Amino acid sequence: MIILNAPAFFAVSWGIIRKLIDPRTAKRIQLFSNESKGLSRVMELIDKSQVPSDYGGSNTSVDNAIMQASGGQEGRQEVDMLSVQKRGMVTHSFELKKGERAIIQLHTRSASSAKFICSNEETAEKVGELEIRGAVSTNSEGVLSSAPICREIAMGASGPGMFVLEGQDLDDASKDQGSLSRGYFLVEKQIL
């Protein structure tokens, strides 16, 4: 992983943090406060034809790539991390302007399920509902793991208006799943 344009305070902090993590992992992370040095390193590792033009490459810009991925429609992508405590609740609000619509997906590896409801704050109309948990399994050696999954919760959210995504932990992880990740959900909103 290459981190470009890191603030100077983070570069100093990274020197301390680096000593606290596994050395193999630390070697895989390169941090650059100096933009030209960082871009130079990117060009050493990645063919110029694969690097977006925003970063000095000859590939399409990041904005154009997003527009192509959305079928040529302009839009934006917003990503937020939600954390739900055991038996707790979390809410996340977002606004859609006039003419905007959102496709909302949830990603998780959580060993405990959570129920999410997306609704219009003003009208209380539900635009999506979903129960989600990671794909918990046991491998041939009997080791538990949780694979990430992604589910779509709402395609019907359209502006103008404020919307709220409410999540509640269902506390259904078994005792033997206590070492697995729980309660973290990545919310991806593709706003078109």
Secondary structure, DSSP 4 states (H G I P E B T S, - for coil): -EE-S--HHHHHHHHHHHHHS-HHHHHT-EE-SSHHHHHHHHHHHS-GGGSBGGGTSSBPPHHHHHHHHTTT---EEEEEEEE--TT-EEEEEEEE-TT-EEEEEEEE--SS-EEEEEEETTT--EEEEEEE--EEEE-TTS-EEEE-EEEEEEEEEESSEEEEEEEEE-----GGGTTS--SEEEEEEEE-
